[in-house]
Amino acid sequence: MHNYKKLNVWISSISLVKNIYNLTRKFPKEEMFVLTQQLRRAAISIPSNIAEGAGRNSNAQFKNFLQISIGSCFEVETQLIISKELEYISEEELETISKELDSIMKMNHNLQKTL
């Protein structure tokens, strides 16, 4: 078992979730149960899968959950691109969160290499 709360990738993922919540607060109300909810759930999935994998009994299982977490990163990025295309967020906001996602994916990948 790994202490996920001390992993930089998990800490950064929690920060990402907060940033996604702050960003989606300004989305149109008609998106509350569509894009907003989907984006928030995908973001929450990133640290959640890291935590779940850390609690597993093998590094192979942990690595599998880290891969799922990366999939959620790509899901978030896709939904952010859609949000930008719909003019819910700016290019600058997209770039900022995309950089954050890239950093999380790199940390995730590096962690997988150590397992």
A tleap script that builds the chain and sets N, CA, C and O, in Angstrom:
source leaprc.protein.ff14SB
mol = sequence {
  NMET HIE ASN TYR LYS LYS LEU ASN VAL TRP
  ILE SER SER ILE SER LEU VAL LYS ASN ILE
  TYR ASN LEU THR ARG LYS PHE PRO LYS GLU
  GLU MET PHE VAL LEU THR GLN GLN LEU ARG
  ARG ALA ALA ILE SER ILE PRO SER ASN ILE
  ALA GLU GLY ALA GLY ARG ASN SER ASN ALA
  GLN PHE LYS ASN PHE LEU GLN ILE SER ILE
  GLY SER CYS PHE GLU VAL GLU THR GLN LEU
  ILE ILE SER LYS GLU LEU GLU TYR ILE SER
  GLU GLU GLU LEU GLU THR ILE SER LYS GLU
  LEU ASP SER ILE MET LYS MET ASN HIE ASN
  LEU GLN LYS THR CLEU
}
set mol.1.N position { 0.832 -1.191 0.000 }
set mol.1.CA position { 0.000 0.000 0.000 }
set mol.1.C position { 0.874 1.252 0.000 }
set mol.1.O position { 1.930 1.295 0.632 }
set mol.2.N position { 0.414 2.249 -0.712 }
set mol.2.CA position { 1.132 3.513 -0.824 }
set mol.2.C position { 0.325 4.600 -0.107 }
set mol.2.O position { -0.904 4.542 -0.056 }
set mol.3.N position { 1.024 5.578 0.438 }
set mol.3.CA position { 0.353 6.704 1.089 }
set mol.3.C position { 0.060 7.758 0.016 }
set mol.3.O position { 0.889 8.623 -0.263 }
set mol.4.N position { -1.114 7.669 -0.568 }
set mol.4.CA position { -1.470 8.546 -1.686 }
set mol.4.C position { -1.474 10.015 -1.309 }
set mol.4.O position { -1.227 10.870 -2.160 }
set mol.5.N position { -1.749 10.324 -0.049 }
set mol.5.CA position { -1.831 11.725 0.369 }
set mol.5.C position { -0.485 12.446 0.305 }
set mol.5.O position { -0.425 13.675 0.341 }
set mol.6.N position { 0.583 11.673 0.210 }
set mol.6.CA position { 1.918 12.271 0.110 }
set mol.6.C position { 2.433 12.304 -1.326 }
set mol.6.O position { 3.524 12.814 -1.582 }
set mol.7.N position { 1.668 11.771 -2.250 }
set mol.7.CA position { 2.084 11.760 -3.649 }
set mol.7.C position { 1.798 13.114 -4.300 }
set mol.7.O position { 0.673 13.609 -4.247 }
set mol.8.N position { 2.821 13.704 -4.912 }
set mol.8.CA position { 2.642 15.000 -5.570 }
set mol.8.C position { 1.581 14.953 -6.658 }
set mol.8.O position { 0.864 15.931 -6.871 }
set mol.9.N position { 1.478 13.822 -7.347 }
set mol.9.CA position { 0.479 13.701 -8.410 }
set mol.9.C position { -0.932 13.773 -7.826 }
set mol.9.O position { -1.824 14.361 -8.437 }
set mol.10.N position { -1.139 13.185 -6.661 }
set mol.10.CA position { -2.458 13.245 -6.020 }
set mol.10.C position { -2.739 14.663 -5.527 }
set mol.10.O position { -3.839 15.182 -5.716 }
set mol.11.N position { -1.746 15.287 -4.895 }
set mol.11.CA position { -1.906 16.664 -4.381 }
set mol.11.C position { -2.234 17.616 -5.527 }
set mol.11.O position { -3.126 18.456 -5.406 }
set mol.12.N position { -1.513 17.484 -6.636 }
set mol.12.CA position { -1.772 18.339 -7.805 }
set mol.12.C position { -3.145 18.073 -8.406 }
set mol.12.O position { -3.806 18.989 -8.895 }
set mol.13.N position { -3.563 16.827 -8.366 }
set mol.13.CA position { -4.884 16.467 -8.902 }
set mol.13.C position { -6.013 17.075 -8.079 }
set mol.13.O position { -7.035 17.488 -8.627 }
set mol.14.N position { -5.828 17.129 -6.778 }
set mol.14.CA position { -6.822 17.772 -5.910 }
set mol.14.C position { -6.914 19.259 -6.255 }
set mol.14.O position { -8.007 19.823 -6.314 }
set mol.15.N position { -5.770 19.882 -6.479 }
set mol.15.CA position { -5.749 21.292 -6.868 }
set mol.15.C position { -6.471 21.494 -8.203 }
set mol.15.O position { -7.202 22.468 -8.385 }
set mol.16.N position { -6.257 20.562 -9.130 }
set mol.16.CA position { -6.942 20.631 -10.421 }
set mol.16.C position { -8.456 20.583 -10.244 }
set mol.16.O position { -9.183 21.338 -10.889 }
set mol.17.N position { -8.926 19.711 -9.385 }
set mol.17.CA position { -10.370 19.599 -9.138 }
set mol.17.C position { -10.920 20.949 -8.669 }
set mol.17.O position { -11.957 21.405 -9.152 }
set mol.18.N position { -10.227 21.576 -7.737 }
set mol.18.CA position { -10.681 22.889 -7.252 }
set mol.18.C position { -10.711 23.903 -8.389 }
set mol.18.O position { -11.642 24.701 -8.489 }
set mol.19.N position { -9.695 23.871 -9.244 }
set mol.19.CA position { -9.651 24.812 -10.374 }
set mol.19.C position { -10.774 24.544 -11.374 }
set mol.19.O position { -11.352 25.480 -11.927 }
set mol.20.N position { -11.080 23.282 -11.604 }
set mol.20.CA position { -12.187 22.932 -12.507 }
set mol.20.C position { -13.512 23.422 -11.915 }
set mol.20.O position { -14.342 23.974 -12.638 }
set mol.21.N position { -13.715 23.231 -10.632 }
set mol.21.CA position { -14.949 23.714 -10.001 }
set mol.21.C position { -15.069 25.229 -10.135 }
set mol.21.O position { -16.138 25.744 -10.463 }
set mol.22.N position { -13.979 25.938 -9.882 }
set mol.22.CA position { -14.009 27.398 -10.008 }
set mol.22.C position { -14.279 27.825 -11.450 }
set mol.22.O position { -15.024 28.774 -11.692 }
set mol.23.N position { -13.678 27.128 -12.391 }
set mol.23.CA position { -13.860 27.458 -13.798 }
set mol.23.C position { -15.294 27.205 -14.259 }
set mol.23.O position { -15.862 28.015 -14.992 }
set mol.24.N position { -15.875 26.094 -13.834 }
set mol.24.CA position { -17.217 25.724 -14.309 }
set mol.24.C position { -18.336 26.481 -13.604 }
set mol.24.O position { -19.488 26.406 -14.031 }
set mol.25.N position { -18.029 27.192 -12.556 }
set mol.25.CA position { -19.069 27.993 -11.882 }
set mol.25.C position { -19.668 29.046 -12.805 }
set mol.25.O position { -20.810 29.468 -12.619 }
set mol.26.N position { -18.896 29.465 -13.794 }
set mol.26.CA position { -19.387 30.507 -14.703 }
set mol.26.C position { -20.055 29.942 -15.961 }
set mol.26.O position { -20.496 30.707 -16.818 }
set mol.27.N position { -20.131 28.628 -16.079 }
set mol.27.CA position { -20.789 28.017 -17.233 }
set mol.27.C position { -22.280 28.349 -17.194 }
set mol.27.O position { -22.832 28.595 -16.122 }
set mol.28.N position { -22.927 28.357 -18.347 }
set mol.28.CA position { -24.377 28.622 -18.381 }
set mol.28.C position { -25.145 27.603 -17.537 }
set mol.28.O position { -24.745 26.444 -17.425 }
set mol.29.N position { -26.225 28.043 -16.960 }
set mol.29.CA position { -27.037 27.179 -16.090 }
set mol.29.C position { -27.545 25.944 -16.829 }
set mol.29.O position { -27.694 24.882 -16.224 }
set mol.30.N position { -27.812 26.068 -18.131 }
set mol.30.CA position { -28.307 24.903 -18.873 }
set mol.30.C position { -27.249 23.804 -19.013 }
set mol.30.O position { -27.568 22.682 -19.405 }
set mol.31.N position { -26.015 24.120 -18.699 }
set mol.31.CA position { -24.939 23.124 -18.743 }
set mol.31.C position { -24.717 22.441 -17.392 }
set mol.31.O position { -23.875 21.550 -17.282 }
set mol.32.N position { -25.460 22.847 -16.373 }
set mol.32.CA position { -25.233 22.328 -15.018 }
set mol.32.C position { -25.287 20.804 -14.969 }
set mol.32.O position { -24.483 20.187 -14.270 }
set mol.33.N position { -26.201 20.196 -15.685 }
set mol.33.CA position { -26.342 18.745 -15.614 }
set mol.33.C position { -25.802 18.045 -16.853 }
set mol.33.O position { -26.079 16.868 -17.083 }
set mol.34.N position { -25.033 18.774 -17.645 }
set mol.34.CA position { -24.449 18.179 -18.840 }
set mol.34.C position { -22.933 18.366 -18.765 }
set mol.34.O position { -22.249 17.600 -18.087 }
set mol.35.N position { -22.412 19.365 -19.447 }
set mol.35.CA position { -20.968 19.553 -19.547 }
set mol.35.C position { -20.327 19.871 -18.193 }
set mol.35.O position { -19.260 19.346 -17.874 }
set mol.36.N position { -20.963 20.714 -17.409 }
set mol.36.CA position { -20.404 21.060 -16.098 }
set mol.36.C position { -20.240 19.820 -15.234 }
set mol.36.O position { -19.172 19.578 -14.672 }
set mol.37.N position { -21.299 19.043 -15.134 }
set mol.37.CA position { -21.258 17.842 -14.306 }
set mol.37.C position { -20.247 16.828 -14.845 }
set mol.37.O position { -19.496 16.229 -14.074 }
set mol.38.N position { -20.226 16.636 -16.148 }
set mol.38.CA position { -19.307 15.674 -16.752 }
set mol.38.C position { -17.855 16.091 -16.524 }
set mol.38.O position { -17.008 15.254 -16.211 }
set mol.39.N position { -17.574 17.356 -16.679 }
set mol.39.CA position { -16.222 17.878 -16.486 }
set mol.39.C position { -15.785 17.730 -15.032 }
set mol.39.O position { -14.656 17.325 -14.755 }
set mol.40.N position { -16.662 18.051 -14.129 }
set mol.40.CA position { -16.339 17.912 -12.707 }
set mol.40.C position { -16.117 16.451 -12.321 }
set mol.40.O position { -15.182 16.134 -11.585 }
set mol.41.N position { -16.967 15.576 -12.813 }
set mol.41.CA position { -16.835 14.150 -12.483 }
set mol.41.C position { -15.542 13.576 -13.046 }
set mol.41.O position { -14.872 12.787 -12.380 }
set mol.42.N position { -15.190 13.961 -14.261 }
set mol.42.CA position { -13.939 13.480 -14.857 }
set mol.42.C position { -12.738 13.987 -14.065 }
set mol.42.O position { -11.776 13.250 -13.848 }
set mol.43.N position { -12.797 15.243 -13.636 }
set mol.43.CA position { -11.700 15.807 -12.838 }
set mol.43.C position { -11.579 15.077 -11.498 }
set mol.43.O position { -10.475 14.755 -11.058 }
set mol.44.N position { -12.699 14.823 -10.865 }
set mol.44.CA position { -12.701 14.114 -9.571 }
set mol.44.C position { -12.142 12.704 -9.738 }
set mol.44.O position { -11.517 12.167 -8.824 }
set mol.45.N position { -12.366 12.121 -10.886 }
set mol.45.CA position { -11.891 10.760 -11.155 }
set mol.45.C position { -10.364 10.663 -11.133 }
set mol.45.O position { -9.821 9.600 -10.831 }
set mol.46.N position { -9.672 11.750 -11.445 }
set mol.46.CA position { -8.207 11.713 -11.514 }
set mol.46.C position { -7.604 11.387 -10.142 }
set mol.46.O position { -6.920 10.370 -10.023 }
set mol.47.N position { -7.825 12.205 -9.099 }
set mol.47.CA position { -7.237 11.854 -7.795 }
set mol.47.C position { -7.906 10.636 -7.164 }
set mol.47.O position { -7.273 9.911 -6.397 }
set mol.48.N position { -9.172 10.406 -7.479 }
set mol.48.CA position { -9.880 9.259 -6.906 }
set mol.48.C position { -9.255 7.940 -7.353 }
set mol.48.O position { -9.088 7.025 -6.546 }
set mol.49.N position { -8.914 7.843 -8.628 }
set mol.49.CA position { -8.287 6.620 -9.117 }
set mol.49.C position { -6.865 6.456 -8.589 }
set mol.49.O position { -6.414 5.334 -8.359 }
set mol.50.N position { -6.167 7.552 -8.398 }
set mol.50.CA position { -4.835 7.474 -7.786 }
set mol.50.C position { -4.963 6.921 -6.373 }
set mol.50.O position { -4.206 6.034 -5.977 }
set mol.51.N position { -5.914 7.442 -5.620 }
set mol.51.CA position { -6.119 6.980 -4.244 }
set mol.51.C position { -6.553 5.521 -4.207 }
set mol.51.O position { -6.050 4.739 -3.400 }
set mol.52.N position { -7.482 5.158 -5.077 }
set mol.52.CA position { -7.959 3.775 -5.083 }
set mol.52.C position { -6.829 2.808 -5.433 }
set mol.52.O position { -6.683 1.756 -4.810 }
set mol.53.N position { -6.043 3.172 -6.426 }
set mol.53.CA position { -4.928 2.318 -6.814 }
set mol.53.C position { -3.878 2.189 -5.723 }
set mol.53.O position { -3.290 1.124 -5.534 }
set mol.54.N position { -3.651 3.276 -5.011 }
set mol.54.CA position { -2.658 3.251 -3.921 }
set mol.54.C position { -3.076 2.289 -2.819 }
set mol.54.O position { -2.227 1.752 -2.108 }
set mol.55.N position { -4.360 2.071 -2.675 }
set mol.55.CA position { -4.868 1.186 -1.642 }
set mol.55.C position { -4.886 -0.277 -2.039 }
set mol.55.O position { -5.229 -1.136 -1.228 }
set mol.56.N position { -4.525 -0.564 -3.259 }
set mol.56.CA position { -4.513 -1.955 -3.722 }
set mol.56.C position { -3.277 -2.683 -3.217 }
set mol.56.O position { -2.316 -2.064 -2.761 }
set mol.57.N position { -3.318 -3.994 -3.306 }
set mol.57.CA position { -2.257 -4.822 -2.725 }
set mol.57.C position { -1.061 -5.059 -3.635 }
set mol.57.O position { -0.073 -5.659 -3.212 }
set mol.58.N position { -1.136 -4.598 -4.876 }
set mol.58.CA position { 0.009 -4.838 -5.760 }
set mol.58.C position { 0.321 -3.594 -6.582 }
set mol.58.O position { -0.549 -2.766 -6.853 }
set mol.59.N position { 1.578 -3.491 -6.966 }
set mol.59.CA position { 1.983 -2.385 -7.826 }
set mol.59.C position { 1.322 -2.479 -9.193 }
set mol.59.O position { 1.038 -1.455 -9.814 }
set mol.60.N position { 1.074 -3.702 -9.671 }
set mol.60.CA position { 0.407 -3.868 -10.965 }
set mol.60.C position { -1.002 -3.272 -10.923 }
set mol.60.O position { -1.427 -2.604 -11.866 }
set mol.61.N position { -1.711 -3.514 -9.843 }
set mol.61.CA position { -3.054 -2.937 -9.703 }
set mol.61.C position { -2.977 -1.420 -9.576 }
set mol.61.O position { -3.788 -0.702 -10.162 }
set mol.62.N position { -2.005 -0.935 -8.814 }
set mol.62.CA position { -1.820 0.505 -8.662 }
set mol.62.C position { -1.560 1.131 -10.033 }
set mol.62.O position { -2.149 2.158 -10.372 }
set mol.63.N position { -0.683 0.516 -10.813 }
set mol.63.CA position { -0.363 1.024 -12.143 }
set mol.63.C position { -1.608 1.072 -13.026 }
set mol.63.O position { -1.785 2.023 -13.787 }
set mol.64.N position { -2.462 0.073 -12.935 }
set mol.64.CA position { -3.696 0.055 -13.710 }
set mol.64.C position { -4.575 1.259 -13.365 }
set mol.64.O position { -5.125 1.902 -14.260 }
set mol.65.N position { -4.709 1.563 -12.080 }
set mol.65.CA position { -5.519 2.717 -11.680 }
set mol.65.C position { -4.864 4.037 -12.093 }
set mol.65.O position { -5.562 5.008 -12.388 }
set mol.66.N position { -3.544 4.078 -12.116 }
set mol.66.CA position { -2.855 5.274 -12.599 }
set mol.66.C position { -3.140 5.478 -14.086 }
set mol.66.O position { -3.284 6.613 -14.542 }
set mol.67.N position { -3.221 4.388 -14.837 }
set mol.67.CA position { -3.555 4.492 -16.256 }
set mol.67.C position { -4.992 4.987 -16.451 }
set mol.67.O position { -5.267 5.774 -17.356 }
set mol.68.N position { -5.885 4.528 -15.610 }
set mol.68.CA position { -7.269 5.019 -15.663 }
set mol.68.C position { -7.303 6.513 -15.366 }
set mol.68.O position { -8.049 7.264 -15.993 }
set mol.69.N position { -6.487 6.934 -14.402 }
set mol.69.CA position { -6.393 8.343 -14.044 }
set mol.69.C position { -5.926 9.184 -15.232 }
set mol.69.O position { -6.443 10.280 -15.453 }
set mol.70.N position { -4.962 8.686 -15.992 }
set mol.70.CA position { -4.503 9.403 -17.190 }
set mol.70.C position { -5.631 9.493 -18.216 }
set mol.70.O position { -5.790 10.518 -18.878 }
set mol.71.N position { -6.403 8.431 -18.345 }
set mol.71.CA position { -7.561 8.483 -19.239 }
set mol.71.C position { -8.518 9.593 -18.851 }
set mol.71.O position { -9.077 10.269 -19.716 }
set mol.72.N position { -8.710 9.784 -17.548 }
set mol.72.CA position { -9.573 10.867 -17.070 }
set mol.72.C position { -8.968 12.224 -17.391 }
set mol.72.O position { -9.699 13.180 -17.651 }
set mol.73.N position { -7.647 12.321 -17.376 }
set mol.73.CA position { -6.992 13.583 -17.756 }
set mol.73.C position { -7.322 13.939 -19.201 }
set mol.73.O position { -7.625 15.091 -19.509 }
set mol.74.N position { -7.262 12.944 -20.083 }
set mol.74.CA position { -7.590 13.196 -21.486 }
set mol.74.C position { -9.067 13.549 -21.651 }
set mol.74.O position { -9.425 14.367 -22.499 }
set mol.75.N position { -9.911 12.935 -20.845 }
set mol.75.CA position { -11.336 13.253 -20.875 }
set mol.75.C position { -11.561 14.713 -20.470 }
set mol.75.O position { -12.312 15.433 -21.128 }
set mol.76.N position { -10.909 15.145 -19.390 }
set mol.76.CA position { -11.023 16.529 -18.937 }
set mol.76.C position { -10.532 17.478 -20.026 }
set mol.76.O position { -11.179 18.484 -20.316 }
set mol.77.N position { -9.394 17.160 -20.622 }
set mol.77.CA position { -8.846 18.032 -21.655 }
set mol.77.C position { -9.800 18.163 -22.841 }
set mol.77.O position { -9.996 19.259 -23.366 }
set mol.78.N position { -10.384 17.061 -23.257 }
set mol.78.CA position { -11.345 17.088 -24.359 }
set mol.78.C position { -12.550 17.954 -24.015 }
set mol.78.O position { -13.009 18.745 -24.839 }
set mol.79.N position { -13.057 17.804 -22.803 }
set mol.79.CA position { -14.217 18.594 -22.382 }
set mol.79.C position { -13.871 20.075 -22.261 }
set mol.79.O position { -14.720 20.935 -22.498 }
set mol.80.N position { -12.633 20.373 -21.896 }
set mol.80.CA position { -12.199 21.775 -21.848 }
set mol.80.C position { -12.104 22.360 -23.259 }
set mol.80.O position { -12.455 23.520 -23.475 }
set mol.81.N position { -11.637 21.570 -24.203 }
set mol.81.CA position { -11.580 22.038 -25.596 }
set mol.81.C position { -12.994 22.319 -26.100 }
set mol.81.O position { -13.229 23.325 -26.770 }
set mol.82.N position { -13.925 21.438 -25.782 }
set mol.82.CA position { -15.325 21.663 -26.143 }
set mol.82.C position { -15.835 22.945 -25.480 }
set mol.82.O position { -16.520 23.744 -26.119 }
set mol.83.N position { -15.507 23.139 -24.217 }
set mol.83.CA position { -15.924 24.343 -23.493 }
set mol.83.C position { -15.372 25.598 -24.142 }
set mol.83.O position { -16.055 26.620 -24.204 }
set mol.84.N position { -14.150 25.528 -24.621 }
set mol.84.CA position { -13.547 26.675 -25.298 }
set mol.84.C position { -14.247 26.922 -26.633 }
set mol.84.O position { -14.527 28.067 -26.990 }
set mol.85.N position { -14.530 25.836 -27.374 }
set mol.85.CA position { -15.222 25.963 -28.657 }
set mol.85.C position { -16.620 26.561 -28.483 }
set mol.85.O position { -17.111 27.279 -29.355 }
set mol.86.N position { -17.251 26.260 -27.354 }
set mol.86.CA position { -18.579 26.814 -27.062 }
set mol.86.C position { -18.495 28.203 -26.429 }
set mol.86.O position { -19.511 28.812 -26.095 }
set mol.87.N position { -17.265 28.687 -26.274 }
set mol.87.CA position { -16.974 30.006 -25.709 }
set mol.87.C position { -17.374 30.130 -24.244 }
set mol.87.O position { -17.746 31.211 -23.786 }
set mol.88.N position { -17.298 29.027 -23.512 }
set mol.88.CA position { -17.534 29.057 -22.066 }
set mol.88.C position { -16.263 29.408 -21.318 }
set mol.88.O position { -16.316 29.932 -20.205 }
set mol.89.N position { -15.106 29.116 -21.934 }
set mol.89.CA position { -13.819 29.481 -21.343 }
set mol.89.C position { -12.965 30.136 -22.425 }
set mol.89.O position { -13.216 29.972 -23.619 }
set mol.90.N position { -11.964 30.869 -21.989 }
set mol.90.CA position { -11.066 31.552 -22.920 }
set mol.90.C position { -9.903 30.643 -23.310 }
set mol.90.O position { -9.674 29.601 -22.695 }
set mol.91.N position { -9.195 31.051 -24.317 }
set mol.91.CA position { -7.987 30.338 -24.748 }
set mol.91.C position { -6.966 30.303 -23.605 }
set mol.91.O position { -6.304 29.290 -23.381 }
set mol.92.N position { -6.853 31.405 -22.902 }
set mol.92.CA position { -5.913 31.488 -21.769 }
set mol.92.C position { -6.293 30.502 -20.659 }
set mol.92.O position { -5.425 29.834 -20.097 }
set mol.93.N position { -7.570 30.413 -20.351 }
set mol.93.CA position { -8.023 29.459 -19.335 }
set mol.93.C position { -7.745 28.021 -19.767 }
set mol.93.O position { -7.323 27.186 -18.968 }
set mol.94.N position { -7.991 27.753 -21.050 }
set mol.94.CA position { -7.712 26.420 -21.580 }
set mol.94.C position { -6.232 26.097 -21.461 }
set mol.94.O position { -5.873 25.003 -21.025 }
set mol.95.N position { -5.374 27.024 -21.837 }
set mol.95.CA position { -3.927 26.807 -21.768 }
set mol.95.C position { -3.459 26.580 -20.334 }
set mol.95.O position { -2.623 25.713 -20.081 }
set mol.96.N position { -3.989 27.349 -19.407 }
set mol.96.CA position { -3.591 27.220 -18.005 }
set mol.96.C position { -3.928 25.843 -17.462 }
set mol.96.O position { -3.079 25.185 -16.861 }
set mol.97.N position { -5.161 25.404 -17.668 }
set mol.97.CA position { -5.576 24.097 -17.162 }
set mol.97.C position { -4.879 22.976 -17.927 }
set mol.97.O position { -4.544 21.945 -17.344 }
set mol.98.N position { -4.656 23.169 -19.227 }
set mol.98.CA position { -3.958 22.153 -20.025 }
set mol.98.C position { -2.535 21.944 -19.519 }
set mol.98.O position { -2.053 20.812 -19.480 }
set mol.99.N position { -1.866 23.011 -19.135 }
set mol.99.CA position { -0.519 22.894 -18.564 }
set mol.99.C position { -0.562 22.126 -17.251 }
set mol.99.O position { 0.311 21.304 -16.971 }
set mol.100.N position { -1.566 22.397 -16.465 }
set mol.100.CA position { -1.749 21.682 -15.203 }
set mol.100.C position { -1.981 20.189 -15.464 }
set mol.100.O position { -1.408 19.337 -14.785 }
set mol.101.N position { -2.815 19.889 -16.442 }
set mol.101.CA position { -3.073 18.498 -16.817 }
set mol.101.C position { -1.803 17.812 -17.325 }
set mol.101.O position { -1.524 16.669 -16.964 }
set mol.102.N position { -1.040 18.511 -18.158 }
set mol.102.CA position { 0.216 17.938 -18.669 }
set mol.102.C position { 1.159 17.585 -17.527 }
set mol.102.O position { 1.787 16.526 -17.533 }
set mol.103.N position { 1.251 18.466 -16.562 }
set mol.103.CA position { 2.119 18.223 -15.415 }
set mol.103.C position { 1.658 16.990 -14.631 }
set mol.103.O position { 2.474 16.165 -14.222 }
set mol.104.N position { 0.366 16.878 -14.432 }
set mol.104.CA position { -0.199 15.730 -13.708 }
set mol.104.C position { 0.074 14.441 -14.477 }
set mol.104.O position { 0.440 13.427 -13.883 }
set mol.105.N position { -0.104 14.479 -15.794 }
set mol.105.CA position { 0.133 13.271 -16.597 }
set mol.105.C position { 1.604 12.862 -16.563 }
set mol.105.O position { 1.912 11.670 -16.527 }
set mol.106.N position { 2.509 13.829 -16.574 }
set mol.106.CA position { 3.935 13.515 -16.497 }
set mol.106.C position { 4.273 12.893 -15.139 }
set mol.106.O position { 4.999 11.902 -15.068 }
set mol.107.N position { 3.747 13.477 -14.071 }
set mol.107.CA position { 3.988 12.906 -12.741 }
set mol.107.C position { 3.426 11.496 -12.651 }
set mol.107.O position { 4.058 10.597 -12.097 }
set mol.108.N position { 2.245 11.314 -13.196 }
set mol.108.CA position { 1.599 10.013 -13.200 }
set mol.108.C position { 2.476 8.995 -13.941 }
set mol.108.O position { 2.737 7.902 -13.440 }
set mol.109.N position { 2.917 9.370 -15.124 }
set mol.109.CA position { 3.744 8.484 -15.943 }
set mol.109.C position { 5.045 8.127 -15.202 }
set mol.109.O position { 5.466 6.970 -15.197 }
set mol.110.N position { 5.664 9.120 -14.589 }
set mol.110.CA position { 6.903 8.878 -13.844 }
set mol.110.C position { 6.668 7.951 -12.660 }
set mol.110.O position { 7.508 7.102 -12.361 }
set mol.111.N position { 5.549 8.104 -11.993 }
set mol.111.CA position { 5.212 7.224 -10.885 }
set mol.111.C position { 5.024 5.793 -11.394 }
set mol.111.O position { 5.478 4.836 -10.766 }
set mol.112.N position { 4.359 5.661 -12.525 }
set mol.112.CA position { 4.156 4.319 -13.095 }
set mol.112.C position { 5.506 3.640 -13.382 }
set mol.112.O position { 5.646 2.432 -13.186 }
set mol.113.N position { 6.488 4.410 -13.842 }
set mol.113.CA position { 7.797 3.837 -14.160 }
set mol.113.C position { 8.503 3.306 -12.909 }
set mol.113.O position { 9.340 2.408 -13.000 }
set mol.114.N position { 8.165 3.862 -11.743 }
set mol.114.CA position { 8.818 3.407 -10.514 }
set mol.114.C position { 8.186 2.146 -9.942 }
set mol.114.O position { 8.759 1.506 -9.060 }
set mol.115.N position { 7.008 1.789 -10.440 }
set mol.115.CA position { 6.304 0.623 -9.881 }
set mol.115.C position { 6.769 -0.681 -10.516 }
set mol.115.O position { 6.278 -1.751 -10.158 }
savepdb mol mol.pdb
quit
